[in-house]
């Protein structure tokens, strides 16, 4: 595949049914799987059999079939796993070939040598539109000073940063959780980042069990902080998350599925059954993401 740079989305927001802000390329086009087998198998058990292993090209085709757009990324945690990730360049190339469907985010392990320079290169040379961090898998607190040079580069470009928060299906059920520590994903550590980088939009990924109230408080306190609803079926959402989605945070909540761990088909079917106001439903499924991602 020739090297390409993402030149910007050509998504017809009025045409697409929804914008999913949280999807994964699980394997590379060569078949390389960056996740150790024991973690992969445990994840499939946790998500009860959901969780295919799509490439970035597979994700693009899947969302085009459903008349949806998606934010797509990989997770770079090579410092912990010893396994190279699906490359950010591969994500960008697929997005460049499918700009009506895919918006590319990148992932850079904060422990990677020259990580801040890599962030700048991905922005300048490849046109990525945001960054994904997974504190559990990357084994760092989001407010660790070592990550601040990365945030500085992201903030200078005015791009969003998405942080995994709350419980992780990765490692669940394994002895010792597969060595993955949940302490890193308390969203309160992202509050420092939001205070120090108000020009960088932040997405708190997932209902943040067992710290849901912390996530709601942060988003209420800092209007540039969003919550994506990925990784859980909506039928399991805690009542306070539904309450604030309908009211004070209706413009800061985003549809995300966590595909392929949860399919958008299942997520949307369960979301339809929630007591969400009609005007709020439109905001969550599409309009909030369109504004955040500069599509409107």
PyMOL commands that set and color helices and strands:
alter all, ss='L'
color gray80, all
select helices_A, chain A and resi 37-46+56-65+78-81+88-97+115-126+135-138+145-156+175-179+182-185+188-196+212-221+234-236+239-246+264-271+278-292
alter helices_A, ss='H'
color red, helices_A
select strands_A, chain A and resi 19-24+69-73+102-104+130-133+160-164+202-205+225-228+253-254
alter strands_A, ss='S'
color yellow, strands_A
deselect
rebuild
show_as cartoon
